[in-house]
Amino acid sequence: MKKLLALASVIFILASCGNKEVKQTVMPDSFTLTKDAMFDKIRGGWAGQTIGCTYGGPTEFKFKGTMIQDYQEMVWYDDYIREIFELDPGLYDDVYLDFTFVQVIERLGVNAPADSFAVAFAREDYKLWHANQAARYNILNGIMPPESGHWMNNPHADDIDFQIEADFAGLMSPGMINTASEICDRTGHIMNYGDGWYGGVFMAAMYATAFISDDMDFVIEQGLKPIPPQSKFHQVISDVVKWHKQYPDDWKKCWFEVEKKHTSEKGCPEGVFNAFNIDASVNAAYVVIGLLYGEKDFYKTMDISTRCGQDSDCNPATAAGILGVMIGYKNIPQFWKPAIEKVEDLLFPYSDLSLNQIYELSNKHALAQIEANGGSVEGDVVTIKVQSPEVLRFEESFQGMFPVKELLVRTDHLEESIKIDFQGNGIVVLGNVKSRCIDETRDFVALLDVFINGEKVEQVKMPFDYIVRKYDIFHKYLLPVGNHKLEIKWVNQDPDFRIYFKSYVVYSDKPNEPLSKLAKNEK
């Protein structure tokens, strides 16, 4: 115990020097805590994530490009999480997908290959969206990671998906950022690339650092270190940190700066001409705003991340999860605990594990990782060999691609082909298969032949089944810049089904020029 106290005094987290706080500036070489303390932090991380997801659930993507006003009350009561488990289980996609990865590690070990994580994820029967669903379709159709998450194969590569499911990697890597990053490399490229991947790395690194520091500025600083400085993701988070220093008492001013500078979207075709923004970097900014302005208050942190809008269930889930590790479950205010404790022994939605079981598995994996990476576990004392963050390779999605046009179509296609003339270097066609029959359980896969400039380039499979559906009808990037003719023919037409053609987005190698500039040139 004397050794523990001595180390704790040397590896200080936040010291008091008169009335002045001394901030942590360097990573310690090692960090020591008890097994019970580490388990409490792991429980705090998973519980915080679940509480935060539930808290923000009712507002998810209802506030796009606007903050949630102070007068809007949030819902909470002791049976709230249990009821959402039953009534809206799909809300917890940012938790139950983590469970899948934890189970793969339990079955195959921490060095399980990316393909094992990918196949397990793709074959689950839970609901997915955006980059996750695009990756699931890719994997089930033979495109494996990292290609399944690459932007040439996944129009949602920069979306938030891995950012909301990388928690497990940080929770099993206390103080070991590089270990967490390596796990993120294998799992994050299943569904994301570039900024989408960096989002998960950043969150996992903050989780890992929160085990050994309660200095929030330091946790964010260390979390950002693996991210290449030239990436947009790094620039966004660096700006949030800068604006927090400029406006330390007003999170809304910081939020406005993010909106003005960083909300332009290139990736997700649903968001580039819409207020909808599921980009990883923007939503990560909202997580960091909550962590900085929340001042380690559990409610305030969660509430601010929620009120930033957009993906307002996932962002407070991440913020509350990181803070939950930092302060430990025991220090989460009692107000929130009855709701989580009522479900800890229940099977989590779309899983055969409970939260209590996932706490134990994460703790088991964390202890194993600590020993495998130079630390030790002796009796009740755990000593972590802390890792200095290493910068990852640079990746950038949608290079040479700029959205220039969207056309909303919203038509059903039965016998006629979808025909589009466009000018640019890429296109994404949005839509899905819908049923016209009473039997909604009937299985059907539409086959669509795709022609560009008269040449057949692909046969697309469009399952009616929601779980294995193709998220977008078709996409193609980096075509020669110019005029193109796209035709999509439905070759196995069935009167019980229809192809719903929602819209299409056109890309080019240069952004559109503002109308004001064109008008000025015309003079």
Beta strands, then each sheet from edge to edge (+ up, - down):
strand 1: 15-17
strand 2: 20-22
strand 3: 30-34
strand 4: 376-378
strand 5: 381-385
strand 6: 402-413
strand 7: 418-424
strand 8: 426-435
strand 9: 445-452
strand 10: 455-463
strand 11: 474-476
strand 12: 482-490
strand 13: 497-508
sheet 1: 1+ 2-
sheet 2: 3+ 5- 4+
sheet 3: 6+ 13- 8+ 11-
sheet 4: 7+ 12- 9+ 10-
end
